[in-house]
Amino acid sequence: MTFRHRHLLGIEPLHPAEISTILDLADRYVDLNQSTNKRSDALAGLTQINMFFENSTRTQASFELAGKRLGADVMNMAMQASSIKKGETLIDTALTLNAMHPDLLVVRHPQSGAVNLLAEKVNAAVLNAGDGRHEHPTQALLDALTIRREKGRLHRLTVAICGDIAHSRVARSNLILLGKMENRVRLVGPPTLMPAKIAEFGVEVFDDMKAGLEGADVVMMLRLQRERMDGGFIPSEREYFHRFGLDAEKLAYAKDDAIVMHPGPMNRGVEIDGTIADDINRSVIQEQVEMGVAVRMAAMDLLARNLREAQAARGVMV
């Protein structure tokens, strides 16, 4: 398998073959998770620490379940009640954790680049569970696995990513991954929620949902991230839904077999109509949650293999 990275900090450093390696292994873990015996010993003897400086339900639960199914000793740290609140710096926290000799660190942080900084200070393999507006690599990978399983391929598709692009690390990781895999990526949303110079990423930009969804194979809706907004980016939620919320009328412009995605949590009636979200023929939102566990299992498995190889090499050298 082609995957030689020490950490998983973002999609940007990954080659298409490495993305395929993660997805191929994740496919095997989907089968394991659907079986009666869901346990593996891939991480047996290793310690996984989950550090979430931002609240999370799906991602934290998914990483915890993934680690336990692979046989790791898993610890969740309540960072909101940690020494960070007492003034400890992120680097001091990293050094303290490093002294405990964890093998895998899963980190979510509100500041872009914080996870990369942690990775420079610890011996463990670090997985980025979302940092600021920067990246959320495992979300993009689970989205990719969902698309590949539903569409039978992950190339030459037209994917419309719609909504709050400016504040979304999910959008950034997805447009990078989908671009690497030779897809046509469209970003759809109001100009106030579109990053400056985003067209330089090689994507098409639309401020009209009907034009943006025309002929799309995949429609990926995004949550309005009010916690990252510091001004009036939209006139009202009602007006936003009227113009940019996904309903049956707008979805009709996509292909008849287009799938609908959302990373969650959903604001029904704001980004997406509840009827569309629950449509078993179009919506793959629950499948995304299922794929998340398998992708995170695959990522941790591959990083653990590289970690063990590096430890063995150091042992031989000694």
Buried (B, 14 or more C-beta within 10 A) or exposed (E): BEBEBBBBBBBEEBEBEBBBBBBBBBBBBBEBBEEEEBEBEBBEEBBBBBBBBBEBEBBBBBBBBBBBBBBBBBBBBEBEEBEBEEEEEBEEBBEEBBEEEBBBBBBBBEBBEBBBBBBEBBEBBBBBBBBBBBBBBBBBBBBBBBBBBBBEEBEEBBBBBBBBBBBBBBBBBBBBBBBBBEBBBBBBBBEBBBBEEBEEBEBBBBBEBEEBBBEBBBBBBBBBBEEBBEEEBBEEBEEBBEBBBBBEEBBEBBBEEBBBBBBBEBBBBBBBBEEBBEBEEBBBBEBBBBBBBBBBBBBBBBBBBBBEEEEEEEEEEE
